[in-house]
Amino acid sequence: MVKGYLLIKLVPGLESDAMSQIRAIPGITDVNLVFGQWDAVAIAETKSLFELARIIIGEVRGIQGVQDTATLVQGEL
């Protein structure tokens, strides 16, 4: 299982719609509004790194209102 934390910058005024669309993506398990450099943090759980990349590039980044993303992939020691 691959777990990714997606840091998302949203366009002002489109936050609510964008977050609703992100929540509806299969593989996204949680989305939270945050304050600071980023506007939202989403958690994605997938079977592979390829699937995580597909969700980010093919779906999240294509949503109107998503301005920028950065992804943190969970690691284990």
Biopython code that builds the backbone (N, CA, C, O; Angstrom):
import numpy as np
from Bio.PDB.StructureBuilder import StructureBuilder

atoms = [
    (1, "MET", "N", (0.852, -1.182, 0.000)),
    (1, "MET", "CA", (0.000, 0.000, 0.000)),
    (1, "MET", "C", (0.891, 1.236, 0.000)),
    (1, "MET", "O", (1.846, 1.315, 0.772)),
    (2, "VAL", "N", (0.584, 2.194, -0.857)),
    (2, "VAL", "CA", (1.298, 3.465, -0.940)),
    (2, "VAL", "C", (0.374, 4.554, -0.414)),
    (2, "VAL", "O", (-0.779, 4.666, -0.830)),
    (3, "LYS", "N", (0.898, 5.347, 0.500)),
    (3, "LYS", "CA", (0.109, 6.432, 1.074)),
    (3, "LYS", "C", (0.795, 7.749, 0.729)),
    (3, "LYS", "O", (1.994, 7.912, 0.954)),
    (4, "GLY", "N", (0.023, 8.685, 0.181)),
    (4, "GLY", "CA", (0.558, 9.985, -0.186)),
    (4, "GLY", "C", (-0.226, 11.102, 0.463)),
    (4, "GLY", "O", (-1.448, 11.032, 0.593)),
    (5, "TYR", "N", (0.495, 12.135, 0.868)),
    (5, "TYR", "CA", (-0.112, 13.331, 1.426)),
    (5, "TYR", "C", (0.014, 14.419, 0.365)),
    (5, "TYR", "O", (1.121, 14.833, 0.022)),
    (6, "LEU", "N", (-1.111, 14.875, -0.146)),
    (6, "LEU", "CA", (-1.123, 15.864, -1.214)),
    (6, "LEU", "C", (-1.344, 17.249, -0.623)),
    (6, "LEU", "O", (-2.389, 17.526, -0.034)),
    (7, "LEU", "N", (-0.362, 18.103, -0.785)),
    (7, "LEU", "CA", (-0.485, 19.492, -0.360)),
    (7, "LEU", "C", (-1.045, 20.250, -1.549)),
    (7, "LEU", "O", (-0.494, 20.180, -2.648)),
    (8, "ILE", "N", (-2.125, 20.969, -1.340)),
    (8, "ILE", "CA", (-2.861, 21.565, -2.454)),
    (8, "ILE", "C", (-3.059, 23.058, -2.235)),
    (8, "ILE", "O", (-3.511, 23.488, -1.174)),
    (9, "LYS", "N", (-2.712, 23.847, -3.258)),
    (9, "LYS", "CA", (-2.979, 25.284, -3.260)),
    (9, "LYS", "C", (-4.217, 25.496, -4.124)),
    (9, "LYS", "O", (-4.274, 25.018, -5.257)),
    (10, "LEU", "N", (-5.203, 26.207, -3.596)),
    (10, "LEU", "CA", (-6.481, 26.405, -4.280)),
    (10, "LEU", "C", (-6.660, 27.851, -4.731)),
    (10, "LEU", "O", (-6.091, 28.773, -4.145)),
    (11, "VAL", "N", (-7.451, 28.033, -5.767)),
    (11, "VAL", "CA", (-7.781, 29.365, -6.275)),
    (11, "VAL", "C", (-8.840, 29.974, -5.354)),
    (11, "VAL", "O", (-9.863, 29.341, -5.092)),
    (12, "PRO", "N", (-8.610, 31.196, -4.860)),
    (12, "PRO", "CA", (-9.604, 31.836, -3.994)),
    (12, "PRO", "C", (-10.983, 31.887, -4.662)),
    (12, "PRO", "O", (-11.112, 32.249, -5.832)),
    (13, "GLY", "N", (-11.997, 31.519, -3.897)),
    (13, "GLY", "CA", (-13.370, 31.517, -4.389)),
    (13, "GLY", "C", (-13.814, 30.170, -4.942)),
    (13, "GLY", "O", (-15.012, 29.929, -5.093)),
    (14, "LEU", "N", (-12.860, 29.286, -5.247)),
    (14, "LEU", "CA", (-13.201, 27.966, -5.796)),
    (14, "LEU", "C", (-12.872, 26.827, -4.829)),
    (14, "LEU", "O", (-12.920, 25.655, -5.202)),
    (15, "GLU", "N", (-12.538, 27.179, -3.590)),
    (15, "GLU", "CA", (-12.100, 26.177, -2.619)),
    (15, "GLU", "C", (-13.136, 25.078, -2.373)),
    (15, "GLU", "O", (-12.813, 23.891, -2.429)),
    (16, "SER", "N", (-14.362, 25.472, -2.105)),
    (16, "SER", "CA", (-15.401, 24.507, -1.743)),
    (16, "SER", "C", (-15.678, 23.509, -2.871)),
    (16, "SER", "O", (-15.741, 22.302, -2.632)),
    (17, "ASP", "N", (-15.839, 24.003, -4.075)),
    (17, "ASP", "CA", (-16.100, 23.115, -5.216)),
    (17, "ASP", "C", (-14.920, 22.190, -5.475)),
    (17, "ASP", "O", (-15.102, 20.998, -5.721)),
    (18, "ALA", "N", (-13.709, 22.740, -5.420)),
    (18, "ALA", "CA", (-12.516, 21.931, -5.674)),
    (18, "ALA", "C", (-12.385, 20.830, -4.622)),
    (18, "ALA", "O", (-12.084, 19.684, -4.957)),
    (19, "MET", "N", (-12.606, 21.167, -3.376)),
    (19, "MET", "CA", (-12.480, 20.165, -2.311)),
    (19, "MET", "C", (-13.540, 19.070, -2.458)),
    (19, "MET", "O", (-13.253, 17.901, -2.202)),
    (20, "SER", "N", (-14.736, 19.426, -2.860)),
    (20, "SER", "CA", (-15.792, 18.427, -3.083)),
    (20, "SER", "C", (-15.393, 17.461, -4.196)),
    (20, "SER", "O", (-15.606, 16.254, -4.083)),
    (21, "GLN", "N", (-14.815, 17.996, -5.268)),
    (21, "GLN", "CA", (-14.395, 17.147, -6.382)),
    (21, "GLN", "C", (-13.225, 16.248, -5.982)),
    (21, "GLN", "O", (-13.161, 15.091, -6.399)),
    (22, "ILE", "N", (-12.307, 16.769, -5.183)),
    (22, "ILE", "CA", (-11.175, 15.958, -4.717)),
    (22, "ILE", "C", (-11.683, 14.822, -3.840)),
    (22, "ILE", "O", (-11.237, 13.684, -3.987)),
    (23, "ARG", "N", (-12.606, 15.113, -2.934)),
    (23, "ARG", "CA", (-13.174, 14.084, -2.046)),
    (23, "ARG", "C", (-13.817, 12.938, -2.827)),
    (23, "ARG", "O", (-13.833, 11.800, -2.358)),
    (24, "ALA", "N", (-14.341, 13.232, -4.009)),
    (24, "ALA", "CA", (-15.054, 12.230, -4.813)),
    (24, "ALA", "C", (-14.120, 11.307, -5.599)),
    (24, "ALA", "O", (-14.584, 10.337, -6.199)),
    (25, "ILE", "N", (-12.837, 11.584, -5.608)),
    (25, "ILE", "CA", (-11.891, 10.769, -6.377)),
    (25, "ILE", "C", (-11.622, 9.453, -5.643)),
    (25, "ILE", "O", (-11.230, 9.466, -4.476)),
    (26, "PRO", "N", (-11.830, 8.315, -6.319)),
    (26, "PRO", "CA", (-11.493, 7.028, -5.692)),
    (26, "PRO", "C", (-10.003, 6.988, -5.339)),
    (26, "PRO", "O", (-9.151, 7.329, -6.160)),
    (27, "GLY", "N", (-9.709, 6.573, -4.129)),
    (27, "GLY", "CA", (-8.329, 6.530, -3.655)),
    (27, "GLY", "C", (-8.006, 7.663, -2.701)),
    (27, "GLY", "O", (-7.058, 7.568, -1.922)),
    (28, "ILE", "N", (-8.786, 8.739, -2.754)),
    (28, "ILE", "CA", (-8.622, 9.838, -1.797)),
    (28, "ILE", "C", (-9.431, 9.464, -0.557)),
    (28, "ILE", "O", (-10.644, 9.269, -0.633)),
    (29, "THR", "N", (-8.755, 9.368, 0.576)),
    (29, "THR", "CA", (-9.434, 8.927, 1.795)),
    (29, "THR", "C", (-9.844, 10.075, 2.714)),
    (29, "THR", "O", (-10.723, 9.913, 3.559)),
    (30, "ASP", "N", (-9.199, 11.247, 2.546)),
    (30, "ASP", "CA", (-9.529, 12.378, 3.411)),
    (30, "ASP", "C", (-9.026, 13.659, 2.768)),
    (30, "ASP", "O", (-8.007, 13.651, 2.077)),
    (31, "VAL", "N", (-9.733, 14.757, 2.991)),
    (31, "VAL", "CA", (-9.316, 16.084, 2.529)),
    (31, "VAL", "C", (-9.636, 17.065, 3.644)),
    (31, "VAL", "O", (-10.750, 17.088, 4.166)),
    (32, "ASN", "N", (-8.651, 17.873, 4.002)),
    (32, "ASN", "CA", (-8.846, 18.855, 5.068)),
    (32, "ASN", "C", (-8.363, 20.226, 4.635)),
    (32, "ASN", "O", (-7.310, 20.352, 4.009)),
    (33, "LEU", "N", (-9.126, 21.246, 4.965)),
    (33, "LEU", "CA", (-8.726, 22.626, 4.749)),
    (33, "LEU", "C", (-7.696, 22.970, 5.815)),
    (33, "LEU", "O", (-7.881, 22.642, 6.987)),
    (34, "VAL", "N", (-6.607, 23.631, 5.416)),
    (34, "VAL", "CA", (-5.571, 24.037, 6.362)),
    (34, "VAL", "C", (-5.204, 25.495, 6.088)),
    (34, "VAL", "O", (-5.556, 26.046, 5.045)),
    (35, "PHE", "N", (-4.509, 26.100, 7.014)),
    (35, "PHE", "CA", (-4.091, 27.489, 6.874)),
    (35, "PHE", "C", (-2.573, 27.538, 6.848)),
    (35, "PHE", "O", (-1.907, 26.822, 7.596)),
    (36, "GLY", "N", (-2.037, 28.374, 5.997)),
    (36, "GLY", "CA", (-0.591, 28.496, 5.857)),
    (36, "GLY", "C", (-0.233, 28.554, 4.387)),
    (36, "GLY", "O", (-0.995, 29.081, 3.576)),
    (37, "GLN", "N", (0.934, 28.009, 4.038)),
    (37, "GLN", "CA", (1.402, 28.039, 2.658)),
    (37, "GLN", "C", (0.484, 27.254, 1.727)),
    (37, "GLN", "O", (0.339, 27.615, 0.559)),
    (38, "TRP", "N", (-0.135, 26.190, 2.224)),
    (38, "TRP", "CA", (-1.044, 25.348, 1.443)),
    (38, "TRP", "C", (-2.460, 25.548, 1.954)),
    (38, "TRP", "O", (-2.660, 25.951, 3.100)),
    (39, "ASP", "N", (-3.443, 25.267, 1.107)),
    (39, "ASP", "CA", (-4.844, 25.484, 1.468)),
    (39, "ASP", "C", (-5.566, 24.204, 1.891)),
    (39, "ASP", "O", (-6.543, 24.252, 2.638)),
    (40, "ALA", "N", (-5.081, 23.067, 1.411)),
    (40, "ALA", "CA", (-5.724, 21.790, 1.735)),
    (40, "ALA", "C", (-4.680, 20.681, 1.749)),
    (40, "ALA", "O", (-3.653, 20.758, 1.076)),
    (41, "VAL", "N", (-4.970, 19.656, 2.528)),
    (41, "VAL", "CA", (-4.155, 18.451, 2.550)),
    (41, "VAL", "C", (-5.093, 17.275, 2.300)),
    (41, "VAL", "O", (-6.084, 17.092, 3.007)),
    (42, "ALA", "N", (-4.765, 16.481, 1.284)),
    (42, "ALA", "CA", (-5.548, 15.284, 0.976)),
    (42, "ALA", "C", (-4.674, 14.063, 1.228)),
    (42, "ALA", "O", (-3.456, 14.110, 1.056)),
    (43, "ILE", "N", (-5.305, 12.982, 1.633)),
    (43, "ILE", "CA", (-4.596, 11.720, 1.826)),
    (43, "ILE", "C", (-5.094, 10.747, 0.771)),
    (43, "ILE", "O", (-6.297, 10.551, 0.596)),
    (44, "ALA", "N", (-4.144, 10.143, 0.073)),
    (44, "ALA", "CA", (-4.472, 9.150, -0.951)),
    (44, "ALA", "C", (-3.830, 7.826, -0.565)),
    (44, "ALA", "O", (-2.687, 7.788, -0.110)),
    (45, "GLU", "N", (-4.567, 6.753, -0.750)),
    (45, "GLU", "CA", (-4.038, 5.409, -0.517)),
    (45, "GLU", "C", (-4.254, 4.593, -1.778)),
    (45, "GLU", "O", (-5.382, 4.436, -2.247)),
    (46, "THR", "N", (-3.158, 4.072, -2.325)),
    (46, "THR", "CA", (-3.216, 3.320, -3.573)),
    (46, "THR", "C", (-2.378, 2.051, -3.455)),
    (46, "THR", "O", (-1.630, 1.868, -2.495)),
    (47, "LYS", "N", (-2.522, 1.177, -4.455)),
    (47, "LYS", "CA", (-1.771, -0.073, -4.454)),
    (47, "LYS", "C", (-0.346, 0.096, -4.969)),
    (47, "LYS", "O", (0.526, -0.729, -4.694)),
    (48, "SER", "N", (-0.114, 1.186, -5.729)),
    (48, "SER", "CA", (1.217, 1.382, -6.305)),
    (48, "SER", "C", (1.531, 2.864, -6.444)),
    (48, "SER", "O", (0.641, 3.712, -6.395)),
    (49, "LEU", "N", (2.807, 3.156, -6.617)),
    (49, "LEU", "CA", (3.233, 4.525, -6.859)),
    (49, "LEU", "C", (2.681, 5.027, -8.194)),
    (49, "LEU", "O", (2.339, 6.202, -8.328)),
    (50, "PHE", "N", (2.598, 4.138, -9.170)),
    (50, "PHE", "CA", (2.025, 4.485, -10.468)),
    (50, "PHE", "C", (0.582, 4.956, -10.308)),
    (50, "PHE", "O", (0.189, 5.959, -10.903)),
    (51, "GLU", "N", (-0.201, 4.247, -9.517)),
    (51, "GLU", "CA", (-1.607, 4.619, -9.293)),
    (51, "GLU", "C", (-1.706, 5.952, -8.556)),
    (51, "GLU", "O", (-2.590, 6.756, -8.852)),
    (52, "LEU", "N", (-0.814, 6.193, -7.605)),
    (52, "LEU", "CA", (-0.800, 7.477, -6.898)),
    (52, "LEU", "C", (-0.519, 8.612, -7.884)),
    (52, "LEU", "O", (-1.188, 9.644, -7.851)),
    (53, "ALA", "N", (0.465, 8.421, -8.754)),
    (53, "ALA", "CA", (0.791, 9.434, -9.761)),
    (53, "ALA", "C", (-0.384, 9.675, -10.697)),
    (53, "ALA", "O", (-0.639, 10.817, -11.081)),
    (54, "ARG", "N", (-1.100, 8.625, -11.070)),
    (54, "ARG", "CA", (-2.259, 8.761, -11.950)),
    (54, "ARG", "C", (-3.340, 9.612, -11.299)),
    (54, "ARG", "O", (-3.948, 10.452, -11.963)),
    (55, "ILE", "N", (-3.585, 9.407, -10.020)),
    (55, "ILE", "CA", (-4.592, 10.193, -9.303)),
    (55, "ILE", "C", (-4.190, 11.669, -9.265)),
    (55, "ILE", "O", (-5.011, 12.551, -9.517)),
    (56, "ILE", "N", (-2.929, 11.924, -8.949)),
    (56, "ILE", "CA", (-2.465, 13.308, -8.818)),
    (56, "ILE", "C", (-2.462, 14.010, -10.171)),
    (56, "ILE", "O", (-3.059, 15.075, -10.327)),
    (57, "ILE", "N", (-1.794, 13.415, -11.135)),
    (57, "ILE", "CA", (-1.632, 14.060, -12.440)),
    (57, "ILE", "C", (-2.918, 14.009, -13.261)),
    (57, "ILE", "O", (-3.309, 15.004, -13.871)),
    (58, "GLY", "N", (-3.569, 12.857, -13.277)),
    (58, "GLY", "CA", (-4.735, 12.687, -14.128)),
    (58, "GLY", "C", (-6.031, 13.214, -13.578)),
    (58, "GLY", "O", (-6.967, 13.474, -14.335)),
    (59, "GLU", "N", (-6.106, 13.378, -12.263)),
    (59, "GLU", "CA", (-7.381, 13.802, -11.681)),
    (59, "GLU", "C", (-7.273, 15.078, -10.850)),
    (59, "GLU", "O", (-7.911, 16.078, -11.181)),
    (60, "VAL", "N", (-6.486, 15.066, -9.787)),
    (60, "VAL", "CA", (-6.447, 16.222, -8.879)),
    (60, "VAL", "C", (-6.007, 17.487, -9.609)),
    (60, "VAL", "O", (-6.651, 18.528, -9.480)),
    (61, "ARG", "N", (-4.929, 17.410, -10.368)),
    (61, "ARG", "CA", (-4.412, 18.609, -11.039)),
    (61, "ARG", "C", (-5.342, 19.128, -12.139)),
    (61, "ARG", "O", (-5.206, 20.272, -12.572)),
    (62, "GLY", "N", (-6.270, 18.309, -12.589)),
    (62, "GLY", "CA", (-7.203, 18.723, -13.626)),
    (62, "GLY", "C", (-8.456, 19.402, -13.103)),
    (62, "GLY", "O", (-9.285, 19.862, -13.888)),
    (63, "ILE", "N", (-8.604, 19.471, -11.802)),
    (63, "ILE", "CA", (-9.795, 20.074, -11.200)),
    (63, "ILE", "C", (-9.686, 21.593, -11.243)),
    (63, "ILE", "O", (-8.667, 22.165, -10.855)),
    (64, "GLN", "N", (-10.754, 22.242, -11.722)),
    (64, "GLN", "CA", (-10.773, 23.699, -11.732)),
    (64, "GLN", "C", (-10.727, 24.188, -10.289)),
    (64, "GLN", "O", (-11.535, 23.776, -9.456)),
    (65, "GLY", "N", (-9.795, 25.053, -10.010)),
    (65, "GLY", "CA", (-9.625, 25.565, -8.655)),
    (65, "GLY", "C", (-8.366, 25.052, -7.996)),
    (65, "GLY", "O", (-7.933, 25.604, -6.984)),
    (66, "VAL", "N", (-7.763, 24.002, -8.546)),
    (66, "VAL", "CA", (-6.486, 23.506, -8.034)),
    (66, "VAL", "C", (-5.389, 24.262, -8.766)),
    (66, "VAL", "O", (-5.258, 24.163, -9.986)),
    (67, "GLN", "N", (-4.606, 25.013, -8.013)),
    (67, "GLN", "CA", (-3.579, 25.868, -8.594)),
    (67, "GLN", "C", (-2.209, 25.195, -8.594)),
    (67, "GLN", "O", (-1.440, 25.361, -9.541)),
    (68, "ASP", "N", (-1.894, 24.433, -7.536)),
    (68, "ASP", "CA", (-0.581, 23.819, -7.403)),
    (68, "ASP", "C", (-0.688, 22.646, -6.439)),
    (68, "ASP", "O", (-1.567, 22.618, -5.578)),
    (69, "THR", "N", (0.216, 21.677, -6.588)),
    (69, "THR", "CA", (0.256, 20.540, -5.673)),
    (69, "THR", "C", (1.700, 20.181, -5.364)),
    (69, "THR", "O", (2.610, 20.460, -6.144)),
    (70, "ALA", "N", (1.887, 19.558, -4.214)),
    (70, "ALA", "CA", (3.145, 18.911, -3.853)),
    (70, "ALA", "C", (2.740, 17.632, -3.140)),
    (70, "ALA", "O", (1.749, 17.612, -2.409)),
    (71, "THR", "N", (3.493, 16.580, -3.346)),
    (71, "THR", "CA", (3.122, 15.290, -2.767)),
    (71, "THR", "C", (4.234, 14.759, -1.877)),
    (71, "THR", "O", (5.409, 14.768, -2.246)),
    (72, "LEU", "N", (3.838, 14.296, -0.697)),
    (72, "LEU", "CA", (4.742, 13.639, 0.231)),
    (72, "LEU", "C", (4.338, 12.170, 0.268)),
    (72, "LEU", "O", (3.196, 11.848, 0.594)),
    (73, "VAL", "N", (5.263, 11.284, -0.063)),
    (73, "VAL", "CA", (4.976, 9.856, -0.053)),
    (73, "VAL", "C", (5.458, 9.294, 1.275)),
    (73, "VAL", "O", (6.596, 9.518, 1.689)),
    (74, "GLN", "N", (4.569, 8.558, 1.934)),
    (74, "GLN", "CA", (4.905, 7.983, 3.232)),
    (74, "GLN", "C", (6.012, 6.956, 3.081)),
    (74, "GLN", "O", (6.003, 6.146, 2.154)),
    (75, "GLY", "N", (6.953, 6.995, 3.989)),
    (75, "GLY", "CA", (8.044, 6.023, 3.995)),
    (75, "GLY", "C", (8.044, 5.225, 5.285)),
    (75, "GLY", "O", (7.340, 5.555, 6.238)),
    (76, "GLU", "N", (8.829, 4.190, 5.299)),
    (76, "GLU", "CA", (8.956, 3.349, 6.504)),
    (76, "GLU", "C", (10.425, 3.125, 6.796)),
    (76, "GLU", "O", (11.239, 3.013, 5.880)),
    (77, "LEU", "N", (10.760, 3.061, 8.069)),
    (77, "LEU", "CA", (12.127, 2.766, 8.494)),
    (77, "LEU", "C", (12.230, 1.351, 8.974)),
    (77, "LEU", "O", (13.308, 0.912, 9.376)),
]
sb = StructureBuilder()
sb.init_structure("model")
sb.init_model(0)
sb.init_chain("A")
sb.init_seg("    ")
for serial, (resi, resn, name, xyz) in enumerate(atoms, 1):
    if name == "N":
        sb.init_residue(resn, " ", resi, " ")
    sb.init_atom(name, np.array(xyz, "f"), 0.0, 1.0, " ", f" {name:<3s}", serial, name[0])
structure = sb.get_structure()
